Each structure stands twice: as structure tokens, then as C-alpha cells.
Amino acid sequence: MRHLMMLLAVFVIATPALAREPAIHPAVITDPRPDAAYPAGMSAFVIPVEDGAMNAVLYTAAGPGLHPTLLLLHGFPGNEQNLDLAQAARRAGWHVLTLHYRGSWGSPGTFSFTHASDDAFAALQFLQQPATVARYRIDTSAIVVAGHSMGGFMAADAAAAEPRVAGLFLIDPWDPAHTVAALATPEGEAAWKAEVASDLPPLNGATYDSLTGEIRGDGQKFDLGRRLAGYGRRPLTLLGAEKGIGAHARKAAADAQGANPDARLMVWPTDHSFSDSRIALADALVRFLAGVAPTIR
């Protein structure tokens, strides 16, 4: 009981209806005033990485000067890309980089969880390259990483390895260690097999055995709680879904509390894709971003 009370003191469990600020952030529902000199835009390009490349899109915010930037990572395989969140963040004055991991959705190379991890880190480095910073006017002191599902794990992994990341926002994040534990039961193994089988078509070179072997073979790396402990005391929000894999977020938050007592956990009564809570989700993300780097837009 004492341990439970400590957890409740550290983490905030909330639903959209219980939010302290009932008004929706203007950037979620209102277009900004056009800027003729520095208009909002979109650039598509390829980011090379080892034996492949990532097809990427950078949504650029309107306005002069340097801009805070969000790296937004999709899940496995990426049917939900959360581009509504990218648009909301851009309206709030943030650039947003989205991408398809190596070997996914036409990006050259072979898909694997290890490659996806390396790709997320490579994308972070791309945003900090002098040529990228100069061309897109990126404020390297205000780079945040957000990820959904598998992308949540990749976001945590990359942010833990890059101390210059200013904030981390995880959307119903996947914890591979939780999946490995579930594989010990016939029901858990059957569920994982079914999930992988349905998600393989847009992925090049991946198989059930290859993907399962990765998370079974490197428990030190593929553990969300460990990654969050390595992330330290920087701004962190985990947003779980009761009808999705919110149990993963709860466990990871508990694992992270020793290193990051200010971490925030919210678990909402929605599904894994937040299908009935997209406005609330965008609002939560934009408010998190404003807490890391306020903009005047």
C-alpha cells in the first residue's frame, strides 16, 4: 500500500474530462495568420542510413527565426502516422519531422527493430547537422521526440542516447520487455504471432522469427523502463490507452520514477489509436511542447 501511495503521489492519472485546463489549445483548432515572408511549408527528402534510407517529410512552421522541432515516430508497422498531431504542432510554431523507418513503406533497406532504433537516432542527428539547421532554421536547444506504440519505444531509446533532447512524449508506448514476458504463455504467443502476421506486408525483409528473436535476445536494450531510466530527469509524459496497451505505460512509468520523479503518466479510456480522442491527444501534445519551448504563435 505504501508503494502504491508513492506512485500516486508521483504520477498523475487522468482522462481528457479531468484535465485542469478545459479549453482546447488554439493551435489544435485554429489556423495561424499567414506569414507572406516566412510561410509554412513542407519538404520531402531521403535521409541516408547505413544500408538503406528513410523517406521523410519535414513540416515547417511559419514565421522568422529559429523554430523548436519535433521528431514524430510512428508505430509498427505505421498504419497510424499521427499526421494530425504534426499539423497541430506546426500550427503551434514547431517544425515536425516524420519518417518511415528503413525497410518500411517503401523506404530502402531491411526493416528490423534494431534498425528502427538506429534510424530514430540517425533522424535526431540529421536535425542537428549544421546544413539542416541552417536550411530549416532549427533551434537545436528545443528538439523534442514523440512516438506512438513501437515508435514510443524508439523515441525513448533515441532520447536516452541523445542528451540534447529537450523533451519526450510517448503515446501508448510499446514495451518489448512486456511482450517477451507475455510470450511465456500460449495466449500471449498466439496474440503476438497474429499481430506480427498482420503487420508484415509493408515491411521489407522482416519475419516473425527475426523480430521475435531480436526482442528475446537483447533484454537489456529492448526494455522501455530501462530506456526511460537512462533518459533521466528531462520533461517526460507517458499517455496510455486503457483499451490499448496502457499497462505498458504504467509499468514503464513506475520503472522510471527513481530517475525522473517529475515524469507524468496519464491513462485515458480509449483505444490504441486514440480513435475517439484525437483532439484531446493533439491538445495534450501541444501543451507539452509549450511547456518545453513556449512560442508566440
Helices and strands as residue ranges (DSSP letters): H 2-10, G 16-18, H 26-29, E 41-49, E 52-60, E 67-73, H 83-91, E 95-100, H 113-128, H 130-136, E 138-148, H 150-161, E 167-171, H 176-182, H 186-199, H 208-217, H 224-231, E 236-241, H 246-256, E 264-268, H 278-292
